[in-house]
Amino acid sequence: MDKRISLPEGYQLFHGGKSYTIKKYISAGGNSMVYQAWYEDTLMPEKMHTVLIKELYPYDSLNRIQRNENMSLEVLDGAEELFENHRKSFLLGNRVHLTLAQEGKGGIAENLDSFRQNGTIYTILTVRKGRVLKEMLNEGKFFPGLEEVVQCIQNLLYTLELFHEHKLLHLDVSPDNIFMLEPARSGEFPAELLLLDFNSVYSLDSPEENEIEDYYSGKQGYMAPEAVLQKRDELGPWTDLYSATAVFYCLLVSEKPPQDLELM
């Protein structure tokens, strides 16, 4: 059971002369938590900028990484190595994020800045208005037709192609890591998306930098067999494509992929 405590609504983070105010909690992965936040414009303080904030807050089944009353993270005895592995993964994800965002091909939020606070690391990302796909599905807001589903998956594949061109794997493609952007025209169903959570990124060029057996935690039902079994030598772009097809299945039948697959 996940016992992590998210930052409360209205909590403020201060960095670089700006005050970032948490608006709401969005999602959590094995490595981090994601929030929607806002900050005032410097020249026009009555205007607000909306951003995403990613907080390094690893999941630990033994609950040895906790948030104290001051909202700082405390790493208890025995969890130091786990936290350090996640920290390295978080920073690698940030480097990848910055590299891919520079391509300007869409599907990737711009990484504005990162800083240390509360015993952990925060990253500020740009974002338009929208909602996490998992949240939409949980509320019964399904795609109106096959054309919209195909357009969504096509945009997801375009984003994954950018990863694979750089010899990178995302390894955590699932509805809670897909942020559907609010359409430009009112009443239309969202089709554009951002892929979130780069903290499971795997480099095919530098496999020695990846230690997935120590901390990797994908989503059950969306992980390819080679990822579940942690077979590094079998990982490739097809691993992400397996997850994308699981999302496709989820959108087509309006339910989660089967989880009782027999693995060899």
C-alpha positions in Angstrom: 0.0 0.0 0.0 1.3 3.4 -1.0 1.6 5.6 2.2 3.3 8.6 0.6 1.8 11.9 1.6 1.4 14.6 -1.1 2.1 18.3 -0.6 -1.2 20.0 0.4 -3.1 22.4 -1.7 -1.8 25.9 -1.1 1.7 24.8 -0.1 4.4 27.1 -1.4 7.8 26.4 -2.8 10.3 29.3 -3.1 13.0 29.3 -5.7 14.7 31.9 -7.9 12.6 34.8 -6.6 9.4 33.0 -7.4 6.7 31.4 -5.2 5.2 28.3 -6.6 1.8 27.5 -5.1 0.5 23.9 -5.2 -3.0 23.9 -6.8 -3.6 20.1 -6.8 -2.0 16.7 -6.7 -2.0 15.0 -10.1 -0.3 11.6 -10.0 2.4 9.5 -8.4 4.9 7.0 -10.0 7.4 4.8 -8.4 10.0 7.6 -8.4 8.1 10.9 -7.9 4.9 12.8 -7.4 3.5 15.4 -9.9 1.5 18.5 -9.0 -0.2 21.3 -10.8 0.9 24.7 -9.5 1.0 28.4 -10.3 3.1 31.5 -9.9 2.6 35.2 -10.3 3.8 37.1 -13.3 6.6 39.5 -12.3 5.3 42.6 -14.1 1.6 41.7 -13.9 1.1 40.0 -10.5 -2.7 39.7 -11.2 -1.8 37.2 -13.9 -0.9 33.6 -13.1 1.4 31.1 -14.9 0.4 27.4 -14.6 3.2 24.8 -14.3 3.7 21.2 -13.4 6.0 20.4 -10.5 7.7 17.0 -10.2 8.9 16.0 -6.7 11.4 13.3 -6.1 9.6 11.1 -3.7 10.3 7.4 -4.2 7.9 4.7 -3.3 9.2 2.3 -0.6 7.0 -0.7 0.3 8.5 -0.6 3.8 7.6 3.1 4.2 11.2 4.1 5.1 10.9 7.4 3.1 8.5 9.6 4.9 7.3 13.2 4.9 7.5 15.0 8.3 5.3 17.8 9.7 7.5 20.4 7.9 6.8 18.7 4.5 10.4 17.6 4.2 11.4 14.1 3.3 13.2 11.9 5.8 15.1 8.8 4.6 15.1 6.2 7.4 17.8 3.6 8.1 18.0 1.0 5.3 16.5 3.2 2.6 19.6 5.3 1.8 20.7 3.3 -1.2 17.1 3.1 -2.6 16.8 6.9 -2.4 20.2 7.4 -4.0 19.3 5.1 -6.9 16.0 7.1 -7.4 17.9 10.4 -7.2 20.2 9.3 -10.0 17.2 8.2 -12.0 15.4 11.5 -11.4 18.4 13.5 -12.6 18.9 11.3 -15.6 15.2 11.8 -16.4 15.8 15.5 -16.2 18.7 15.4 -18.6 16.7 13.4 -21.0 13.8 15.8 -20.7 16.0 18.8 -21.5 17.5 17.0 -24.5 14.2 15.9 -26.0 12.4 19.2 -25.3 15.0 21.0 -27.3 13.8 19.1 -30.4 10.6 21.0 -30.2 8.5 18.2 -31.8 5.7 18.2 -29.2 4.7 15.6 -26.7 7.3 16.9 -24.2 6.8 19.6 -21.7 9.6 22.2 -21.4 11.8 21.7 -18.4 12.2 25.2 -16.9 14.3 24.5 -13.8 15.2 22.2 -11.0 16.2 22.9 -7.4 16.7 21.3 -4.0 14.3 21.8 -1.1 12.7 19.8 1.6 15.4 17.2 1.5 14.6 16.3 -2.1 14.6 17.7 -5.7 11.9 19.6 -7.5 11.5 20.1 -11.3 9.4 22.8 -12.9 7.7 22.0 -16.2 5.6 24.1 -18.5 2.1 22.9 -19.3 -1.2 23.9 -20.9 -4.5 23.1 -19.2 -5.5 19.5 -19.3 -6.0 16.3 -17.4 -4.2 13.0 -16.7 -5.7 10.3 -18.9 -6.2 7.9 -15.9 -8.3 10.6 -14.1 -10.5 11.0 -17.2 -11.0 7.3 -17.5 -11.8 6.8 -13.8 -14.6 9.4 -14.2 -16.0 7.6 -17.2 -14.9 10.2 -19.8 -14.1 7.9 -22.6 -13.2 8.7 -26.2 -16.3 9.3 -28.4 -15.1 7.1 -31.2 -12.3 5.0 -32.8 -11.0 8.0 -34.8 -10.3 9.9 -31.6 -8.6 6.9 -30.0 -6.4 6.3 -33.0 -5.4 10.0 -33.0 -4.4 9.8 -29.3 -2.3 6.7 -29.8 -0.7 8.2 -32.9 0.4 11.2 -31.0 1.7 8.9 -28.2 3.7 6.9 -30.8 5.2 10.2 -32.3 6.4 11.1 -28.8 7.9 7.6 -28.2 9.6 7.8 -31.6 11.6 10.8 -30.3 12.8 8.7 -27.4 13.8 5.8 -29.6 15.7 8.1 -32.1 17.9 9.0 -29.1 18.4 5.4 -28.2 16.2 5.8 -25.1 13.3 3.8 -23.7 10.5 5.4 -21.6 9.6 2.1 -19.8 6.6 3.6 -17.9 3.9 4.3 -20.6 0.5 4.1 -18.9 -2.7 6.3 -18.5 -1.3 7.9 -15.3 1.7 9.2 -17.3 -0.3 10.6 -20.2 -1.5 14.2 -19.8 -4.3 15.1 -22.3 -4.1 18.8 -23.3 -7.2 20.8 -23.3 -8.3 21.3 -27.0 -8.2 24.8 -28.6 -11.9 24.6 -29.5 -14.5 24.3 -26.8 -16.4 21.0 -26.9 -13.8 19.0 -28.8 -12.3 15.9 -27.2 -8.6 16.2 -26.4 -6.1 14.6 -28.8 -2.8 16.3 -28.1 -0.9 14.9 -25.2 2.3 15.2 -23.1 4.2 12.1 -21.8 5.0 12.5 -18.2 7.5 10.9 -15.7 10.9 10.3 -17.4 12.3 8.7 -14.2 12.3 5.1 -15.6 14.2 6.2 -18.7 16.6 3.5 -19.9 19.6 4.3 -22.2 20.3 1.6 -24.8 23.7 3.3 -25.5 24.8 3.2 -21.8 23.1 0.2 -20.2 25.6 0.3 -17.3 24.0 3.5 -16.1 20.6 1.7 -15.7 19.9 -0.3 -12.5 16.3 -1.2 -13.1 16.4 -4.3 -10.9 17.1 -2.1 -7.9 14.3 0.4 -8.2 12.2 0.1 -11.4 8.5 0.0 -10.8 6.3 0.0 -13.9 2.5 -0.4 -14.0 1.0 -3.8 -13.8 -0.8 -4.7 -17.0 1.2 -2.1 -19.1 4.7 -3.6 -18.7 6.1 -5.8 -21.4 7.2 -9.3 -20.3 10.9 -8.5 -20.7 10.4 -5.5 -18.4 8.5 -7.5 -15.8 11.2 -10.2 -15.8 14.0 -7.5 -15.9 15.7 -9.0 -18.9 18.0 -6.2 -19.9 19.3 -7.9 -23.0 15.7 -8.2 -24.4 14.7 -4.5 -23.9 14.2 -2.4 -27.0 11.7 0.0 -28.6 9.2 -2.9 -28.8 9.1 -2.7 -25.0 7.6 0.7 -25.1 5.3 -0.3 -28.0 3.9 -3.1 -25.9 2.9 -0.5 -23.3 1.4 1.7 -26.0 -0.7 -1.1 -27.3 -1.9 -1.8 -23.7 -3.0 1.8 -23.5 -4.7 1.3 -26.9 -6.6 -1.7 -25.5 -7.6 0.2 -22.5 -9.1 3.0 -24.6 -10.9 0.6 -27.0 -12.6 -1.5 -24.3 -12.8 1.0 -21.5 -11.0 -1.2 -19.0 -7.6 -2.1 -17.8 -5.5 -4.6 -19.7 -5.5 -8.2 -18.2 -2.9 -8.7 -15.5 -2.9 -12.5 -15.2 -0.5 -13.1 -18.1 1.7 -16.2 -17.7 5.4 -15.3 -18.0 8.2 -17.6 -18.8 
